[in-house]
Amino acid sequence: MKVELQNLTKIFPSRNKKSNEEVVAVSDFTFTIPDGKLVGLLGPSGCGKSTTLYMISGLQNPTSGKIFFGDEDVTELSPENRGIGLVFQNYALYPHMTVKQNILFPLQNLKGADKMTKEQMLERAYQAAKLVQIDELMDRKPSELSGGQQQRVAIARALVKMPRVLLLDEPLSNLDARLRLQTREEIRRIQKETGITTIFVTHDQEEAMSISDVIVVMKLGVVQQTGKPQEIYDNPINLFVAKFLGTPPINVFAGAVRAGALYIGDDKVLDVPGVDDREVYVGIRPEGFIPAADGALVCKLSNVEVMGRDVSIVSYNDSMLTPTVRSIVDADYKIDITAENVRFNLKPHKVFLFDKETEKRIYFGDQKAPAAAEEN
């Protein structure tokens, strides 16, 4: 089921009686979610991602704009008539019911032409349970299950109605690291097996990048960039997107362009043809550093962390705007941990320039703006 959002806006009234300033939670959100794809809404707390999800579900009404499921305008439809499955962060299971009863509950409320026999409901419930691999736990109660198992019950309950659209609101936040990894892999498997159009809300960029077909990066209610995860990582449209995606995060420096060359401090680190003289922010991905005895960028060496196949070099530079400079290099590089300084050359495609005032991307050399950015 294709989901189309047209100029979706949500404005909440002010809580401050003195200022009376309205809060724009989502501003003019226009986006089409392709049929059968998993789309991640990604951003920090307060960016409007959950509000967007609740408008799609019908739990909140948009201030303006339209929502379409396929060719059907569902903007005014109640949640129960939209054909959605919704999974919350806190599972929202009924504690006095067994797993089977929790999964059956949505089917027992169907009326009219949708009403099912007891045998049909049981068959559907076991199909959903088997899909999320909890069919052997049907007689247990939520208190007898692990966090990951409870989340699977919640997903089965959402799937049992065979929804047109599956909505997941931070479904992994309450799980520990190992369960989070396992459960997100399960969500991706289930989505692929069912082919249900799925919208996944998260503040965790690693989650979004690992399982989404497309991600939407949001900030203060405004869509910053949309695209495939790797494409956005490789080609961020502004400093916010560059900083939000990536683990370890991107290294940011104060720099300047003079006569077609990029300077960080007094070090001439890279040729940047086509860029006018100006002060800039310089973003360098951790994997964009090449250790070299005569490297152009000089940093003060702090620590070398061996991580098996990779080595993480922690260093400092007077022009850095992030707490440290973290460089990820191949373990084949031999770093003298007794040295005072470490020198690097830079990979041009891993170096991004940003305007110091607007924080928008400045492209140089062979770099090109992503298609979505050109359209905007």
Buried (B, 14 or more C-beta within 10 A) or exposed (E): BBBBBBEBBBBEEEEEEEEEEEEBBBBBBEBBBBEBBBBBBBBEEBBBBBBBBBBBBBBBEBBEBBBBBEEEEBBEBEBEEBBBBBBBBEBEBEEEBBBBBBBBBBBEEEEEEEEBEEEEBBEBBBBBBEBBBBBEBBEBBBEEBEBBBBBBBBBBBBBBBEBBBBBBBBBBEBBEEEBBBEBBEBBBBBBEEBEBBBBBBBBBBBBBBBBBBBBBBBBBBBBBBBBBBEBBBBBBBBBBBBBBBBEBBBBBBBBBBBEEBBBBBEBBBBEBEEBEEBEBBBBBBBBBBBBEEEBBBBBEBEEBEEEEEBBBBBBEBEBBBBEBBBBBBEEEBEBEEEEEEBBBBBBBEBBBBBBBEEBBBBBBBEBEBBEBBEEE
